[in-house]
Amino acid sequence: ALRKGSDLEKAFAVAALMYHNYADPEGKLSKAKTRSLLQSQFWHVIQGQENKPKYQEIISYLDEESENKIDFEDFMILLVSLTLMSDLLQEIKNVKTTK
């Protein structure tokens, strides 16, 4: 069904697939796995953002010693938050598609 989906539908499907590939049997991600996933699969978005307060706040949350796990909804909010604060967002805004 996704082969016929729009680019946006496919993008969300890939995000969901990546999340579920890393998730535990309960369908949640530990903070350590979340950080690992971001560093391996979201690198171009977070690259160069290390000095921004919002980035530091997000990473500090993931570094906290806690048994709390992240569900899919929180993961998607995390992706959107990181994208919104990134320098890549301006590049994205400058791209024009011809569809």
All heavy atoms as an XYZ file, in Angstrom:
803
protein
N       0.824     -1.197      0.000
C       0.000      0.000      0.000
C       0.865      1.256      0.000
O       0.506      2.243     -0.614
C      -0.921     -0.003      1.204
N       2.007      1.208      0.678
C       2.840      2.406      0.736
C       3.550      2.704     -0.576
O       3.993      3.826     -0.795
C       3.860      2.293      1.857
C       3.300      2.592      3.235
C       4.350      2.385      4.306
C       2.724      3.990      3.326
N       3.665      1.737     -1.419
C       4.292      1.995     -2.722
C       3.510      3.042     -3.492
O       4.054      3.768     -4.295
C       4.389      0.714     -3.531
C       5.387     -0.250     -2.959
C       5.447     -1.503     -3.766
N       6.118     -2.508     -2.939
C       6.429     -3.689     -3.351
N       6.121     -4.071     -4.574
N       7.024     -4.543     -2.569
N       2.226      3.105     -3.232
C       1.379      4.085     -3.896
C       1.218      5.349     -3.055
O       0.580      6.289     -3.479
C       0.000      3.483     -4.161
C       0.041      2.319     -5.119
C      -1.330      1.737     -5.316
C      -1.258      0.521     -6.226
N      -2.550     -0.113     -6.405
N       1.792      5.352     -1.873
C       1.644      6.484     -0.974
C       2.430      7.701     -1.435
O       3.339      7.618     -2.256
N       2.073      8.826     -0.867
C       2.778     10.071     -1.159
C       4.154     10.046     -0.494
O       4.445      9.193      0.355
C       1.975     11.259     -0.623
O       1.999     11.254      0.804
N       4.996     10.995     -0.866
C       6.320     11.092     -0.245
C       6.198     11.293      1.255
O       6.973     10.729      2.027
C       7.116     12.240     -0.866
C       7.536     11.954     -2.293
O       7.510     10.779     -2.713
O       7.904     12.919     -2.992
N       5.230     12.085      1.686
C       5.042     12.340      3.117
C       4.604     11.070      3.845
O       5.102     10.761      4.925
C       4.029     13.467      3.330
C       3.824     13.928      4.764
C       5.141     14.392      5.396
C       2.794     15.044      4.814
N       3.698     10.335      3.244
C       3.261      9.069      3.848
C       4.427      8.096      3.956
O       4.598      7.422      4.979
C       2.134      8.448      3.018
C       0.833      9.226      3.123
C      -0.201      8.799      2.098
O       0.173      8.455      0.954
O      -1.392      8.819      2.453
N       5.241      8.036      2.931
C       6.409      7.156      2.953
C       7.405      7.598      4.021
O       7.988      6.763      4.719
C       7.079      7.125      1.582
C       6.260      6.409      0.535
C       6.900      6.524     -0.830
C       6.017      5.952     -1.920
N       6.577      6.175     -3.251
N       7.603      8.906      4.166
C       8.541      9.418      5.174
C       8.086      9.021      6.575
O       8.902      8.575      7.392
C       8.659     10.935      5.057
N       6.809      9.161      6.853
C       6.309      8.776      8.169
C       6.378      7.267      8.365
O       6.657      6.790      9.464
C       4.882      9.296      8.384
C       4.872     10.683      8.940
C       4.809     11.768      8.096
C       4.960     10.905     10.310
C       4.827     13.059      8.599
C       4.981     12.184     10.823
C       4.910     13.269      9.971
N       6.141      6.515      7.319
C       6.244      5.059      7.415
C       7.671      4.634      7.732
O       7.895      3.745      8.554
C       5.765      4.405      6.121
N       8.645      5.286      7.112
C      10.045      4.968      7.385
C      10.386      5.326      8.825
O      11.057      4.555      9.516
C      10.990      5.684      6.389
C      12.438      5.591      6.835
C      10.825      5.099      5.000
N       9.929      6.469      9.310
C      10.180      6.862     10.703
C       9.573      5.832     11.663
O      10.210      5.426     12.641
C       9.623      8.254     10.981
N       8.361      5.397     11.365
C       7.707      4.389     12.209
C       8.464      3.070     12.170
O       8.660      2.415     13.201
C       6.258      4.191     11.762
N       8.913      2.680     10.994
C       9.667      1.438     10.849
C      10.973      1.493     11.634
O      11.325      0.538     12.344
C       9.942      1.167      9.374
C      10.718     -0.107      9.050
C       9.949     -1.334      9.513
C      10.997     -0.174      7.562
N      11.693      2.599     11.520
C      12.952      2.749     12.263
C      12.692      2.671     13.760
O      13.412      2.000     14.493
C      13.644      4.075     11.919
C      14.161      4.156     10.501
S      15.324      2.845     10.044
C      16.595      3.064     11.253
N      11.652      3.355     14.223
C      11.302      3.327     15.644
C      11.042      1.896     16.094
O      11.609      1.430     17.076
C      10.066      4.201     15.912
C       9.587      4.099     17.339
C      10.107      4.924     18.313
C       8.636      3.153     17.710
C       9.687      4.813     19.625
C       8.211      3.034     19.014
C       8.738      3.872     19.976
O       8.333      3.746     21.276
N      10.208      1.200     15.366
C       9.829     -0.155     15.775
C      10.985     -1.151     15.663
O      11.037     -2.118     16.415
C       8.589     -0.619     15.011
C       7.368      0.114     15.454
N       6.798     -0.036     16.697
C       6.631      1.062     14.832
C       5.765      0.755     16.827
N       5.641      1.443     15.696
N      11.927     -0.907     14.763
C      13.114     -1.763     14.677
C      14.004     -1.624     15.904
O      14.696     -2.561     16.284
C      13.914     -1.464     13.413
C      13.284     -2.056     12.182
O      12.461     -2.959     12.251
N      13.658     -1.531     11.031
N      14.022     -0.454     16.527
C      14.838     -0.202     17.714
C      14.083     -0.467     19.014
O      14.686     -0.606     20.069
C      15.333      1.251     17.721
C      16.573      1.513     16.895
C      16.515      1.575     15.507
C      17.804      1.703     17.506
C      17.648      1.829     14.753
C      18.942      1.966     16.761
C      18.854      2.025     15.383
O      19.987      2.278     14.637
N      12.750     -0.496     18.962
C      11.924     -0.587     20.165
C      12.041     -1.949     20.838
O      12.345     -2.962     20.203
C      10.469     -0.307     19.813
N      11.748     -1.959     22.127
C      11.737     -3.200     22.894
C      10.419     -3.943     22.637
O       9.551     -3.442     21.919
C      11.974     -2.908     24.380
C      10.857     -2.097     25.032
O       9.751     -1.988     24.473
O      11.097     -1.568     26.137
N      10.248     -5.120     23.215
C       9.010     -5.887     22.980
C       7.736     -5.155     23.406
O       6.655     -5.458     22.915
C       9.218     -7.154     23.810
C      10.702     -7.310     23.889
C      11.240     -5.909     23.957
N       7.868     -4.175     24.313
C       6.704     -3.396     24.734
C       6.402     -2.253     23.762
O       5.446     -1.515     23.936
C       6.936     -2.810     26.128
C       7.095     -3.858     27.201
C       7.510     -3.254     28.533
O       7.847     -2.040     28.598
O       7.498     -3.990     29.524
N       7.257     -2.096     22.738
C       7.043     -1.043     21.759
C       7.565      0.317     22.189
O       7.100      1.338     21.700
N       8.535      0.324     23.100
C       9.104      1.584     23.579
C      10.616      1.571     23.411
O      11.235      0.525     23.290
C       8.741      1.812     25.042
C       7.244      1.996     25.234
C       6.915      2.488     26.586
C       5.416      2.753     26.676
N       5.084      3.428     27.896
N      11.189      2.781     23.415
C      12.634      2.934     23.286
C      13.229      3.420     24.594
O      12.689      4.332     25.219
C      12.977      4.000     22.231
C      12.835      3.666     20.772
C      13.201      4.883     19.939
C      13.722      2.509     20.391
N      14.348      2.823     24.975
C      15.090      3.390     26.099
C      15.686      4.707     25.637
O      15.827      4.960     24.436
C      16.200      2.437     26.546
O      17.216      2.384     25.548
N      16.054      5.549     26.577
C      16.663      6.822     26.204
C      17.997      6.597     25.500
O      18.333      7.303     24.553
C      16.823      7.704     27.429
C      15.492      8.211     27.951
C      15.685      9.085     29.164
C      14.352      9.612     29.650
N      14.506     10.483     30.816
N      18.745      5.585     25.931
C      20.035      5.291     25.289
C      19.834      4.854     23.841
O      20.566      5.297     22.947
C      20.778      4.212     26.078
N      18.840      4.015     23.588
C      18.580      3.590     22.210
C      18.055      4.741     21.374
O      18.348      4.844     20.185
C      17.591      2.425     22.184
C      18.244      1.095     22.449
C      17.363     -0.027     22.010
C      18.133     -1.325     22.167
N      17.379     -2.451     21.659
N      17.281      5.620     21.989
C      16.783      6.787     21.278
C      17.946      7.652     20.826
O      18.018      8.073     19.669
C      15.830      7.615     22.164
O      14.734      6.795     22.561
C      15.313      8.840     21.426
N      18.876      7.883     21.729
C      20.052      8.698     21.384
C      20.865      8.027     20.275
O      21.306      8.671     19.326
C      20.909      8.934     22.616
C      22.032      9.886     22.332
C      22.787     10.268     23.559
N      23.787     11.238     23.182
C      24.335     12.070     23.996
N      23.987     12.084     25.252
N      25.253     12.916     23.572
N      21.044      6.724     20.378
C      21.774      5.973     19.356
C      21.081      6.076     17.993
O      21.731      6.279     16.973
C      21.898      4.511     19.781
O      22.462      3.742     18.765
N      19.775      5.941     17.995
C      19.000      6.051     16.755
C      19.149      7.440     16.135
O      19.368      7.570     14.933
C      17.524      5.743     17.028
C      16.550      5.886     15.867
C      16.944      5.021     14.689
C      15.145      5.548     16.326
N      19.068      8.463     16.959
C      19.226      9.833     16.458
C      20.619     10.048     15.874
O      20.769     10.651     14.816
C      18.967     10.844     17.571
C      17.533     10.945     18.069
C      17.461     11.866     19.278
C      16.603     11.408     16.973
N      21.629      9.545     16.556
C      22.997      9.747     16.090
C      23.289      8.967     14.814
O      24.073      9.416     13.976
C      23.987      9.365     17.188
C      23.983     10.362     18.326
C      24.822      9.917     19.507
O      25.024      8.725     19.742
N      25.307     10.881     20.267
N      22.644      7.839     14.632
C      22.926      7.045     13.433
C      22.003      7.369     12.262
O      22.422      7.285     11.105
C      22.847      5.548     13.752
O      21.522      5.171     14.058
N      20.770      7.770     12.529
C      19.798      7.942     11.454
C      19.318      9.378     11.255
O      18.610      9.656     10.285
C      18.573      7.059     11.723
C      18.879      5.590     11.746
C      19.322      5.075     10.394
O      18.800      5.465      9.356
N      20.318      4.206     10.395
N      19.688     10.293     12.154
C      19.208     11.667     12.071
C      20.381     12.638     12.135
O      20.230     13.806     12.469
C      18.219     11.912     13.225
C      17.050     12.788     12.881
C      16.210     12.498     11.824
C      16.772     13.908     13.640
C      15.126     13.301     11.516
C      15.694     14.721     13.349
C      14.865     14.418     12.287
N      21.562     12.128     11.800
C      22.801     12.864     11.960
C      22.822     14.190     11.204
O      23.265     15.211     11.723
C      23.986     11.996     11.533
C      25.274     12.755     11.537
C      26.057     13.054     10.460
C      25.924     13.349     12.659
N      27.152     13.786     10.848
C      27.093     13.988     12.197
C      25.632     13.427     14.015
C      27.958     14.672     13.035
C      26.498     14.114     14.851
C      27.644     14.719     14.355
N      22.341     14.215      9.982
C      22.411     15.442      9.181
C      21.524     16.547      9.740
O      21.775     17.723      9.482
C      22.073     15.161      7.718
C      23.134     14.357      7.044
N      23.042     12.997      6.923
C      24.318     14.715      6.511
C      24.134     12.551      6.325
N      24.924     13.567      6.062
N      20.530     16.189     10.494
C      19.674     17.194     11.127
C      20.332     17.736     12.392
O      20.334     18.940     12.622
C      18.280     16.611     11.451
C      17.445     17.600     12.244
C      17.560     16.225     10.168
N      20.920     16.861     13.204
C      21.475     17.312     14.482
C      22.920     17.795     14.383
O      23.400     18.472     15.291
C      21.341     16.231     15.570
C      22.102     14.963     15.222
C      19.880     15.930     15.829
C      22.089     13.904     16.320
N      23.589     17.489     13.304
C      24.980     17.901     13.120
C      25.118     19.420     13.230
O      24.384     20.165     12.597
C      25.466     17.430     11.756
C      26.889     17.753     11.443
C      27.278     17.204     10.067
O      26.546     16.477      9.430
N      28.449     17.570      9.622
N      26.049     19.876     14.053
C      26.307     21.299     14.206
C      25.362     22.022     15.146
O      25.452     23.236     15.301
N      24.456     21.306     15.778
C      23.469     21.936     16.666
C      23.868     21.874     18.138
O      23.142     22.339     19.003
C      22.102     21.258     16.484
C      21.620     21.177     15.060
C      21.648     22.513     14.351
O      21.088     23.491     14.809
N      22.330     22.565     13.215
N      25.028     21.297     18.419
C      25.430     20.989     19.787
C      25.429     22.184     20.740
O      25.242     22.009     21.939
C      26.813     20.327     19.803
C      26.858     18.988     19.101
C      27.054     19.087     17.586
O      27.199     20.203     17.048
O      27.052     18.030     16.933
N      25.641     23.393     20.245
C      25.708     24.572     21.109
C      24.373     25.265     21.325
O      24.282     26.215     22.098
C      26.727     25.584     20.554
C      28.135     25.030     20.606
O      28.493     24.288     21.515
N      28.930     25.369     19.611
N      23.343     24.801     20.665
C      22.031     25.426     20.820
C      21.379     24.946     22.116
O      21.377     23.752     22.416
C      21.131     25.088     19.632
C      21.573     25.765     18.348
C      20.562     25.542     17.262
C      20.966     26.326     16.020
N      19.980     26.157     14.947
N      20.818     25.881     22.884
C      20.187     25.503     24.165
C      19.103     24.430     24.023
O      19.020     23.522     24.847
C      19.595     26.819     24.675
C      20.421     27.878     24.023
C      20.805     27.317     22.671
N      18.275     24.526     22.987
C      17.198     23.538     22.818
C      17.770     22.149     22.571
O      17.290     21.155     23.116
C      16.279     23.956     21.662
C      15.081     23.050     21.480
C      14.146     23.088     22.668
C      12.920     22.226     22.425
N      12.098     22.088     23.594
N      18.818     22.065     21.752
C      19.466     20.774     21.501
C      20.027     20.224     22.807
O      19.838     19.048     23.125
C      20.577     20.923     20.465
C      21.333     19.638     20.232
C      20.849     18.689     19.346
C      22.510     19.353     20.925
C      21.524     17.491     19.141
C      23.186     18.157     20.726
C      22.690     17.239     19.832
O      23.353     16.049     19.643
N      20.710     21.061     23.562
C      21.295     20.620     24.825
C      20.214     20.143     25.800
O      20.403     19.168     26.517
C      22.133     21.738     25.440
C      23.385     22.016     24.634
C      24.166     23.210     25.139
O      23.736     23.920     26.037
N      25.329     23.426     24.556
N      19.073     20.822     25.792
C      17.957     20.420     26.649
C      17.452     19.026     26.259
O      17.211     18.177     27.117
C      16.836     21.448     26.511
C      15.596     21.140     27.298
C      14.480     22.144     27.023
O      14.782     23.330     26.770
O      13.313     21.726     27.046
N      17.298     18.796     24.975
C      16.815     17.499     24.494
C      17.806     16.394     24.829
O      17.427     15.338     25.344
C      16.537     17.555     22.978
C      15.322     18.445     22.700
C      16.325     16.156     22.397
C      15.131     18.806     21.247
N      19.071     16.630     24.553
C      20.085     15.604     24.811
C      20.240     15.368     26.314
O      20.425     14.232     26.753
C      21.423     15.975     24.141
C      21.250     15.976     22.616
C      22.546     15.034     24.557
C      20.721     14.674     22.019
N      20.148     16.422     27.117
C      20.218     16.248     28.573
C      19.102     15.338     29.055
O      19.305     14.492     29.918
C      20.122     17.602     29.279
O      21.248     18.374     29.022
N      17.919     15.518     28.476
C      16.791     14.658     28.826
C      17.114     13.198     28.496
O      16.836     12.291     29.276
C      15.538     15.106     28.072
C      14.392     14.127     28.141
C      13.660     13.965     29.309
C      14.060     13.348     27.044
C      12.623     13.056     29.386
C      13.013     12.441     27.099
C      12.299     12.304     28.274
O      11.278     11.387     28.335
N      17.749     12.962     27.359
C      18.087     11.594     26.964
C      19.231     11.027     27.795
O      19.368      9.813     27.910
C      18.444     11.538     25.478
C      17.307     11.829     24.512
C      17.809     11.814     23.078
C      16.169     10.836     24.697
N      20.054     11.897     28.380
C      21.178     11.445     29.192
C      20.801     11.168     30.646
O      21.560     10.566     31.383
C      22.302     12.487     29.178
C      23.066     12.481     27.868
O      22.986     11.472     27.138
O      23.736     13.482     27.581
N      19.627     11.636     31.061
C      19.205     11.446     32.442
C      19.155      9.963     32.787
O      18.714      9.142     31.996
C      17.808     12.032     32.673
C      17.753     13.529     32.684
C      16.328     14.028     32.834
O      15.390     13.225     33.004
O      16.157     15.257     32.765
N      19.614      9.654     33.988
C      19.507      8.275     34.469
C      18.061      8.061     34.897
O      17.609      8.571     35.898
C      20.463      8.052     35.650
C      21.916      8.062     35.260
C      22.271      6.945     34.284
O      21.723      5.838     34.408
O      23.092      7.202     33.393
N      17.342      7.352     34.098
C      15.933      7.132     34.367
C      15.483      5.875     33.659
O      15.989      5.530     32.606
C      15.128      8.329     33.869
O      13.758      8.078     33.989
N      14.514      5.234     34.251
C      13.964      4.038     33.606
C      12.839      4.396     32.649
O      12.277      3.522     32.007
C      13.482      3.057     34.671
C      14.624      2.461     35.461
C      14.171      1.364     36.398
O      13.095      0.784     36.176
O      14.912      1.097     37.347
N      12.513      5.673     32.575
C      11.464      6.088     31.648
C      11.871      5.746     30.227
O      13.012      5.915     29.835
C      11.214      7.588     31.741
C      10.586      7.981     33.050
O       9.975      7.171     33.722
N      10.745      9.231     33.427
N      10.908      5.288     29.475
C      11.145      4.966     28.076
C      10.307      5.890     27.213
O       9.369      6.521     27.672
C      10.808      3.505     27.806
C      11.759      2.559     28.523
C      11.498      1.130     28.159
C      12.512      0.234     28.845
N      12.304     -1.156     28.474
N      10.663      5.959     25.958
C      10.009      6.860     25.031
C       9.062      6.063     24.136
O       9.458      5.069     23.531
C      11.079      7.598     24.197
C      11.891      8.491     25.134
C      10.461      8.386     23.061
C      13.064      9.156     24.495
N       7.817      6.531     24.056
C       6.866      5.866     23.169
C       6.928      6.519     21.790
O       7.649      7.493     21.579
C       5.451      5.873     23.753
C       4.867      7.267     23.944
O       5.381      8.251     23.366
O       3.869      7.375     24.678
N       6.182      5.976     20.852
C       6.252      6.450     19.469
C       5.833      7.910     19.353
O       6.454      8.687     18.623
C       5.396      5.567     18.557
C       5.475      5.971     17.114
C       6.654      5.832     16.402
C       4.375      6.506     16.472
C       6.739      6.205     15.065
C       4.446      6.884     15.132
C       5.632      6.736     14.435
N       4.802      8.310     20.073
C       4.354      9.704     20.012
C       5.460     10.651     20.471
O       5.739     11.656     19.813
C       3.114      9.881     20.884
C       2.574     11.291     20.878
C       1.328     11.441     21.744
O       0.593     10.462     21.939
O       1.103     12.563     22.218
N       6.105     10.341     21.588
C       7.200     11.182     22.085
C       8.380     11.183     21.117
O       9.051     12.195     20.947
C       7.666     10.717     23.460
C       6.652     11.014     24.546
O       5.818     11.923     24.351
O       6.693     10.335     25.590
N       8.615     10.055     20.477
C       9.697      9.969     19.498
C       9.432     10.902     18.326
O      10.316     11.628     17.874
C       9.845      8.518     19.020
C      10.892      8.336     17.964
C      12.241      8.413     18.265
C      10.518      8.087     16.651
C      13.208      8.244     17.282
C      11.478      7.915     15.659
C      12.820      7.993     15.986
N       8.211     10.909     17.816
C       7.872     11.779     16.694
C       7.960     13.253     17.101
O       8.434     14.081     16.326
C       6.483     11.441     16.156
C       6.400     10.068     15.496
S       7.583      9.830     14.149
C       6.887     10.879     12.891
N       7.540     13.581     18.305
C       7.669     14.954     18.805
C       9.142     15.333     18.892
O       9.525     16.453     18.538
C       6.961     15.106     20.166
C       5.449     14.995     19.967
C       7.346     16.418     20.850
C       4.649     14.869     21.251
N       9.969     14.405     19.319
C      11.410     14.632     19.388
C      11.988     14.919     18.004
O      12.755     15.865     17.826
C      12.085     13.406     20.011
C      13.578     13.438     20.201
C      13.982     14.511     21.190
C      14.052     12.075     20.676
N      11.602     14.135     17.007
C      12.081     14.363     15.644
C      11.662     15.736     15.129
O      12.466     16.454     14.539
C      11.556     13.283     14.692
C      12.074     11.869     14.873
C      11.476     10.965     13.793
C      13.579     11.818     14.842
N      10.419     16.093     15.361
C       9.925     17.395     14.903
C      10.664     18.514     15.638
O      11.090     19.497     15.018
C       8.396     17.504     15.101
C       7.910     18.933     14.882
C       7.678     16.550     14.166
N      10.848     18.379     16.934
C      11.548     19.403     17.717
C      12.973     19.602     17.217
O      13.430     20.736     17.057
C      11.579     19.015     19.202
O      10.282     18.946     19.717
N      13.674     18.512     16.983
C      15.048     18.611     16.495
C      15.097     19.236     15.102
O      15.994     20.026     14.804
C      15.710     17.233     16.483
C      16.084     16.679     17.849
C      16.464     15.205     17.746
C      17.219     17.487     18.482
N      14.145     18.910     14.268
C      14.108     19.476     12.926
C      13.824     20.972     12.972
O      14.465     21.757     12.276
C      13.054     18.765     12.063
O      13.373     17.363     12.009
C      13.027     19.323     10.647
N      12.885     21.378     13.813
C      12.523     22.788     13.907
C      13.671     23.662     14.401
O      13.799     24.805     13.995
C      11.300     22.970     14.820
C       9.981     22.492     14.245
C       8.884     22.565     15.300
C       9.600     23.294     13.013
N      14.512     23.130     15.283
C      15.609     23.935     15.815
C      16.879     23.822     14.991
O      17.833     24.530     15.232
C      15.907     23.594     17.279
C      16.050     22.143     17.587
S      17.600     21.261     17.749
C      18.955     22.242     17.618
N      16.873     23.006     13.978
C      18.095     22.764     13.219
C      18.325     23.801     12.126
O      17.401     24.446     11.647
C      18.074     21.374     12.587
O      17.253     21.363     11.451
N      19.571     23.932     11.724
C      19.924     24.791     10.602
C      19.432     24.193      9.287
O      19.253     24.905      8.305
C      21.443     24.975     10.523
C      21.978     25.712     11.739
O      21.233     26.526     12.330
O      23.146     25.484     12.111
N      19.218     22.894      9.266
C      18.743     22.215      8.068
C      17.358     22.713      7.662
O      17.021     22.722      6.483
C      18.713     20.700      8.308
C      18.334     19.825      7.128
C      19.349     19.971      6.003
C      18.238     18.375      7.573
N      16.581     23.187      8.620
C      15.232     23.665      8.316
C      15.269     24.790      7.288
O      14.449     24.826      6.369
C      14.511     24.118      9.585
C      13.062     24.540      9.401
C      12.219     23.398      8.852
C      12.493     25.036     10.713
N      16.230     25.692      7.420
C      16.330     26.781      6.441
C      16.658     26.238      5.052
O      16.119     26.696      4.056
C      17.381     27.809      6.858
C      17.387     29.047      5.974
C      16.039     29.755      5.925
O      15.392     29.976      6.931
N      15.607     30.100      4.727
N      17.526     25.239      4.991
C      17.846     24.618      3.704
C      16.613     23.961      3.103
O      16.377     24.043      1.897
C      18.959     23.591      3.872
C      20.308     24.184      4.180
C      21.370     23.109      4.341
O      21.366     22.148      3.551
O      22.186     23.244      5.262
N      15.831     23.315      3.947
C      14.607     22.664      3.492
C      13.646     23.698      2.911
O      13.034     23.494      1.866
C      13.944     21.869      4.630
C      14.816     20.681      5.019
C      12.534     21.420      4.248
C      14.400     19.995      6.307
N      13.534     24.838      3.580
C      12.643     25.900      3.110
C      13.073     26.443      1.754
O      12.254     26.914      0.975
C      12.594     27.040      4.120
C      11.842     26.708      5.376
C      11.884     27.887      6.328
C      11.163     27.586      7.621
N      11.222     28.734      8.559
N      14.362     26.385      1.464
C      14.881     26.923      0.212
C      14.740     25.972     -0.965
O      14.944     26.373     -2.103
C      16.358     27.317      0.378
C      16.517     28.493      1.305
O      15.634     29.313      1.451
N      17.670     28.577      1.952
N      14.409     24.732     -0.691
C      14.284     23.732     -1.764
C      12.911     23.841     -2.398
O      11.890     23.869     -1.717
C      14.496     22.299     -1.204
C      14.182     21.270     -2.273
C      15.910     22.140     -0.693
N      12.885     23.922     -3.678
C      11.626     23.968     -4.424
C      11.485     22.666     -5.191
O      12.415     22.237     -5.866
C      11.610     25.131     -5.414
C      11.808     26.485     -4.790
C      10.547     26.961     -4.134
C      10.749     28.364     -3.629
N       9.820     28.790     -2.681
N      10.358     22.036     -5.076
C      10.113     20.822     -5.847
C       9.231     21.155     -7.031
O       8.478     22.124     -7.012
C       9.443     19.729     -4.977
O       8.208     20.238     -4.500
C      10.332     19.318     -3.833
N       9.306     20.327     -8.028
C       8.533     20.566     -9.239
C       7.553     19.428     -9.483
O       7.574     18.794    -10.519
C       9.475     20.718    -10.458
O      10.273     19.541    -10.551
C      10.335     21.952    -10.335
N       6.724     19.170     -8.525
C       5.719     18.110     -8.660
C       4.367     18.711     -8.880
O       4.037     19.761     -8.514
C       5.701     17.216     -7.430
C       6.903     16.322     -7.391
C       6.725     15.266     -6.347
C       7.882     14.295     -6.410
N       7.763     13.196     -5.561
